[in-house]
């Protein structure tokens, strides 16, 4: 038995109800106002499919570790560091060359 979204014609309340096919467009009771309303299902969105045409690929080791848009020391191609995820030691940091 499918689950349908039904809008009450009296109070405009929307409720869900399990209905058989033969019960569609018949009278059903609204749980909000307790009035009899027509069991006409609402038109809702159907199945939506997305097609991925291009996948993100890291440009360097830093983006591979930290994700897209990684910045900071070592994030540029050709640097000796392989990570942007480190705790800087400050002055004379062997990783940052500060």
Protein Blocks (a to p, Z undefined) as FASTA:
>chain_A
ZZdddddfklopacdddddfklgoiacddfklopacdddddddddddddddfbdcddfbf
klmmnoghiacehiaghiabfbfbdcdebjhiakloZZ
